[in-house]
């Protein structure tokens, strides 16, 4: 590891360890290179696939909230959540450009590939952050805007800069970053935050570790090369599988808590209970798996795919419970 470009402790490249990304020492592209940047590169900075889930959970929080909001302002609120999530993703790629350059699955992102410079990415992220928070405040209320601002800060600073390169529990604590949208959507309608949106936050928070670790088991070599202390790298495959099962049990309990507390009805509670049983069963298969190579990780792949469906169906059940009379 002596010649490795990334420090294994801090997860950042030491000064001079990597060539400038697509430009000079400040990350600025020369004028001729700037012409190669397309709208697709800026779009890629937003991590649109991740944004889809953020938008959906934020929309469900908005639809489940008591009270009403005009369709136009509701659209603006969801757009602000999407733009804020995109800003956080752009901050993430700006900071981790050197790490992305040595990871196979991220090497073709706009910054490590040299299609955009770091200055452009940082400016883009700042503009989107300010625009989304200010628009949310004026269009709905400043409670929702405050939660949106904190979510951007949490992902960009607390998770990306502080947690991710320092602890294998990074995705556990950092999972809060992706759990804020239901709270923001709820607050956009009500101007406050009550028990139900906090439980929705807890659901996404508990869902993130088993969802992400199922994927991390496939790409753990990438994280090892980049010096990122993800759980499969620091504690091994077996411990990661055990933690997946533990968090699956926590997730099932947290997801059904709104029904147990009487905050929602059986239209939510019954299907979510069934989904939790399936999630636990798939996680148990992962725990029993002994394969170390990706080609033997069929249970992990199945859990990862189901985890996406799981979260979507849980939030869809929430909206259905609010819209269907008891």
N, C-alpha and C positions, 0 to 999 in steps of 0.2 A: 504493500500500500504506500510505499515511500514516494512513488511518483504519481499517486492518484491525485487528480485535480481538485477533489473535494475533501475537506477536512471531515473526518468521521465523527468528531465530537460536536462541532457546531453546525455541520451540514452546509457550510458556505465555502465558496472558493476563496483561498487566500489571494491577496493582491498579486496580480501578475501570473496566477496559475493557469488561467485560460486566456486565449486570445480574445480581443474585444468582439462582442457579438454583433456582427454586421456593420461595424463602423469603427470609430476612433475609441480612445480609452474611456470616454464618457458614454459610450453606447450610441453615439449619434451616427446616423447613416449619411454617407456622402450624397450630394444631390442626385447623382446618377442612380444610386440604389433606391432612393426614395420613390422613384417612378415605378419600381417593381411592386410596391405595396398596393394591394387591391382592397376593395371593401370586404372581401372574404377574410382577409387577415385581421381586420378590426373586429369582424364578426367572431372569428375564432378566439380572440381575446376574451370574449364574453362567456366562453364555455357554454354554448347554447343548449347542449344536452342536459347539463346540470340545471340550467335556468328553467327548463321545462318543468322539472319537479318542484322547484321553488315557486314558480308561478301557480302551479296547481294547488299546492298546499296553502298558499296565500289566498287564492280565490276561494277555497273551501272555508277558510277561516272567516273571510268576508261574508260568504253566503250563510254561514251558520250563526253569525252574530245577530242578537236581537236588535230590533230597530230596522231602519231602512236607509238606503243611500241611492241617489239617482244613478241610473245606468251609466251616464257619462262620467260622473265622479268615481263610480266604482271601477270603470275602465282605466281612468287616470291613476287610481290607487294601485291597481295591479300592474300597470305599466311602470310606475315608480318602483315597485318591488322588483320587477324584472331588470330594470336599468340599474338599480342599486346592487343587485346580485351580480350583474355583469361588471360593474365597477370593481367589486371585490375580487372577482376572477381576474380582471386586468391587473390589479395590484399584485395579486398572487403570482402571475406570470412575469411581471416586471421584476419582482424580488427573486424569483427562482429561475431566472433565465439560464444561469450557469448550471444549475442542477438539471434542468430540463435538457440541456445540451448533451449530458452523458447518460440519459435514460432513453432506452430504445423507443418506448411508447410516446415520448414527448419531444423527441429530437426534431420533429418536423413542425413544431409550433412556430408561429411567426417570428418570435425573438431569437431562439437558438438557430433557426434556419436563416436568419439574416434578412428577412423581408421587412422587418420593422426594427427601429432602434429603441433603446430603453427610454430615451427622453419622450419619444412619441407615445409609448405605452403608458408612461407615468402621467403625461398630460391628459391623455384620453381618460384614464381612470379618475383623475381629479375632477375633470369636467363632468363626467357622468355622476360621480358621487354628489357633487354640489347640486346639480340639476335635479336629481331624483329626490333628495332630501328637501330642498326648498319647494319644489313643486308639490310634494306630498303635504308639506305643512300648510301651504296656501289652499290647496284643493280640498283637503279633508280636515286634519287637525294636527297640532304640533306634538301630541302624544304619539301618534303613528309615525310622524317624522323622526321623533327622537329614537324610537325603537329601530327604525330603518338605519339611522346614522350609527347606532350602536352595533347593529348587525354587520355593517360594512367594516367598522373599526375592529370588531371581534375577529372576523375572518382574515382581514389584511394584516393586522398587527399581532393580536393575541395568538391566533392559530399559526399563520404563515411565518411570521418573524420569530415569535417566541417559542411556541410549543413544538411545532413540527420538527425542528432540528435538534431538540433537546430531550425529548421523552418518548418512550414507546406508547404512552397513554395519550399521545397527541390527538389522535382521532376521537378518543373518548371525550375529552374536554372540548376539543375543537368542534365536535358534533353539534354543539350549541349554535354554531354559526349558521348551519342549515336549518335549524329548528325555529328560528325567529319568524318566518313568513306567516304562519297561522296567527301569531300574536299581532303582527302588523296589520293583517287583513281585518282581524276582529277590531282592533283599535281604530282603524279608519272609519268604521261604522259607529262605534259606541263612544270613542274618546277615552276609554278606560280598558283595564285588563282584569278579568275575573278568573275563577277557578278553572273553567272549561278550556280557555285558550292556553292556560299554563299546563294543563294536562296534555293538550295537543303538542305543545312544545316538548314535554317530557317524552311523548311517544316518538317523535322524530329523533330526539336526543338518544333514546335507548335503541332505536332502529339503526343508527349510523354505524356503530362498531361491528355488529355481525354482518351488515351489508358490505362495509368497506373491507373488512378483514377477509371475507370470502374472496374478494377480488385480489387483495394484497398477497394471498397465498400463491396466486398465479404469477405475479410480477415481483416477487420478493428479491430476485437477483438484481432487478433494476434499482430497487431501493438500497440494496447492499452496495452496489457500485457507486451510487450517489451519496452514500454516507448518511442516509436518512434512517433514524432508529425506529422503523416500524416494528410492530410486535413480532411478525414472523422472522425478522432479522435478528432481533435482540433476544427473544425467548424461544424461538423455534416453532416448527409447524405444529407439534403436539400441543403446546401450551396455547397457541392461537386457536386451535380447534376447541379446546376446553373453554376458553374465554367466549368464543362464539356461542356455545351452548348456554353458558351462564347468562349472557346478555339476551339470548332468545327467551329465557324464562322471565327475565326482568321486563322485556318488551311486551310479552303476552299479558303480564299482570298490569302494567301501566296502561296498555291499550284498552283494556276492559274496565279500568277504574272509573271512567265517566259514567258507565252504566251502573256499576256497583254503588256509586254515590248518588244516583238518581238524577244526574245532569242530562242524560239522554235516555231514550227508550229502547225497546227491543229491536227496532229496525236497525239500530246501530249495534246493540249489544250481542245479538245472536250471531250474525255473520262475523263480527270481529272475534268472538270467542272461537269460532271454527277456524278462522284464519290463524289465530294464535296457536292452536293445536297443530296445524299443518307446519307452521314455522318451526315449532319445537321439534317435530318429527324430522324435518329436513336437517335441522341443526344437529340432532342426535346422529343422523347418518354421517354428517361431516365429522363429528367427534369420533365415531368408530372407524373412519377411514384411516388407513395406514400408509397410503401412497405419498411419496415426496415429490414426484415429478408431475408437472401440469397435466400430462396425458392421463394420469390416474386420478385426477381430481374431479371426477364426474359429480359427486355429491356437492362439492363446493360450487361448481358451475350451476347446478340446479338451484342451490340456495340463493346464489346471487341473482339469478333471473327471477325467482319467486319473490325475493325481497322487494324488487321494484313493483311487482304486481300487488304485493301485500300493502305497501303504503298507499298506493293509489286506491285500493278497495276500502281501506280503513277510512280515508277521508271522503270517499264517495258515499260510504255508509253514513257518515256524519251529516252530510248535506241531505241525503235521503230522509234521515230521521227527523230533520228540521222541517222538511217539506211535506212529508206524508203524515196525515193526522194519526194520532194514537189510536 
